[in-house]
Amino acid sequence: MFGELNNNGRKWKVDGKDFPFTRLKELGEGHEFIIRGLYINKKGKYDAHPVAISNGIKVDLPSHLTEKVEKILASDEMCEAIEAGKCGAEVYKYEAQGKECYSINFKDL
């Protein structure tokens, strides 16, 4: 019952606790990866932001995806699809306020 207060109430099959963090820029535009889990990092240097757990890495996602990730975490159906290996992402690059930025598009696998 109280365990639901941890990790947004989700315990993923893949424990990414010891995985290194990677930024989207390091992965590069067009890079595709499978999502094995998601959570909101509230201990970061900046605002709370989402993190994707993938194969051997944790990927810092931009804070503008926080609401989408919260929606995913609130959906049993979407979380079950992640557990079944049916969720992926593709990195894309865009410019905002004169800066090069990176984000992802979620993909059905």
N, C-alpha and C positions, 0 to 999 in steps of 0.2 A: 504494500500500500504506500509506504513512505518513499520507497525506491523510485516511484514515479516522479518525485521532485528533482531527481538527478537527470542530466542529459535530456532535458525536455520530455522525460517520461519514456524515452526510447533506449533500449539496449540493443545494439546492432550485433550481428554475427561476427563482423570484422572489428576487432578491438584495435583502433588506430592510436592508442595511447602513446606508443613509442615511435610512431611514424614521424619522419621529419616534415616540417612545413615547407610548402612550395608556393610561390606566387604565380599567378596566371601569366605574367610577363615571361617568367622563366620557362613555362611550358610552350608558349608561343602561339601566335594566331593559327587557327586551323587544327590545333592539337585536340584530339578526342580522347576522353577517358570515361571509364565506368564509375558510377557513384555507388559506393557500398554502404554509405551512411552519411548523415548530415547532423550538424548541431550548430548552436549559436554560441560563439566565443564571446563571453562577457568580460573576460580578463585581459583583453587586448589593450594595446597602447592607445588606441583611438576608440571610436564608438564600437558598440557591440556589432559583430559582423558574422555572417555564416561561414562555416567550414565544411568542405566535402571530404569524406574519407574515400580514398580510392585504393588501388593496389600498391601498397607500400608507401604511400604518401598521404599527407593531409594538404588540401588545397585551400588557401585563403581566398574567399570570395568577396566581392565588393559589398559594402553595406546596403546598396540599393536593392540587393536581392534578399534582404532580411525578411521582409513580409512574405515573399514567395516561399522561402524555406520554412517559415513558421506555418504557412498553409500546408505544406507537404508534411511537416511533423504532426500536424493535427489530423491528418487523414490516414486512417488505418490502411485503406486501399493503396495509397501511394507508397506508404512505408513498406507494405508487403511486396509491392512491385520492386522497390529498391532491394529488398532482401532476396528477391528472385532474380536479380541481375538484369532488370528491365529498364534501368534508368542510366542515361549517360549524359555527357555534356560536351559541347564543342566551344573552344575559346575563340572569341572574336575581339578585334581591336577597334577602338573608336577614339575620337578626339573630343575633349571637353575643356573649355576654358583654356585653350592653347596647350593642353597636356595630352600625351598619349596614355590612354586608359585601356583596360582589358576587362571583359566580362565573359559570361557564358550563355549559351542557349541550351536549355535542357532538351534531351532527345529521348524518344522511346526506342528501346533496343529490342 
